[in-house]
Amino acid sequence: MSLDKKDVEAIARLARLEINPDQIEETASQLSSILEFVDQMNAVDTTGVEPIAHPLDLVARTREDVVTETNQREHFQAIAPKTQDGLYLVPKVIE
């Protein structure tokens, strides 16, 4: 897939990016290369291949679910503008 100057300008506008006019051609070439690579990856037959979270067969190290911090709710709520029954009161933002 080949992108032209107009495509790059539209993408930059949507992404809220400022691209120097002198770099538009180079950016178009780089983006086109990326899209061609994506097309190559999409062409690979992945039927029967299960998705994985990590390429290595690793087991996540876990720790015991133990409370390590002290309860400081009263300390933190003492500096809050408004609290009630242990909860923070905030202004309504959705009508």
N, C-alpha and C positions, 0 to 999 in steps of 0.2 A: 504494500500500500504506500503510495507516494503522496505526501502532503505538499501543498503549495503555500505561498505567502499568505493568502487569504485564510486558509485553514489554521495556520500557526497564529495569526492575529486573533482569530475567533477563540481558539483554545486559550491563549494568553488572557484574553478579556474574561472568559468564563472562570479561569483559575485566579483571576485578579493578580496577574503577573505583569511586570513591565519588562518588555524585551526591547533592547536597543535595535533600531531599524537596520543597523549594519550586521546584526547577528541573526536576523530572521532566516536567511537561507541556510546557515549552519544549523540552526535549531530545527528547521524543517527536515534537514537531512538526518539529524540525530533521532528525532521523533519517528521518522519513517523507518529507520533501522530498528528501533524498538518495536514498532508495530509489525515489521516483517518477522522479527524473532518470535513475537507472540503468535503469529500465524503458523510458524514452524512448530511451536509447542502444541498448538491446537490440532495440528495434523497428526500427531502421534496417537496411535491407538492405545487407549488406557483401559480397554474393556477388561474387567476382572482384576484390576489393580486397586487395592484398597488404599484409601487416603491414610497418611500417617502424620503424626505431629512432629516427628524428628527422624532424620535419616539413620540415626544410630539406635540400636536396641538398648536403650538406657532405662533404668528404673529411677523414678524421682525419689530423692531422699525426702523423707517426711520426718516430722517431729511430733512429739506428743502434744495434744491440744490442752495446754496448761496455761492458766492465767499467769502472766508475768508482770503485769502492771497493777498498781494499786488504784482503787476507785477514787477518782478525784472530781467526781461530778459536782459536789458542792463548791469546790474551789473554782471550777470553770464557770458554773452558773452564777457565781457571785459577781462576776464581771459582765455578765450578759445583760442587755437592756431589759428584757422581760422573760420571766419564766413562770411556770405554774405546774405544780404537781410533778416536778422533776423533768419537765419538758421545756424546750425553748419555744417562745411565742414569736412568730414572725408575721409581717404584714401579709394580707391576702393579695395574691398576684393574679389569680384567675377568677373571673366573675362568673 
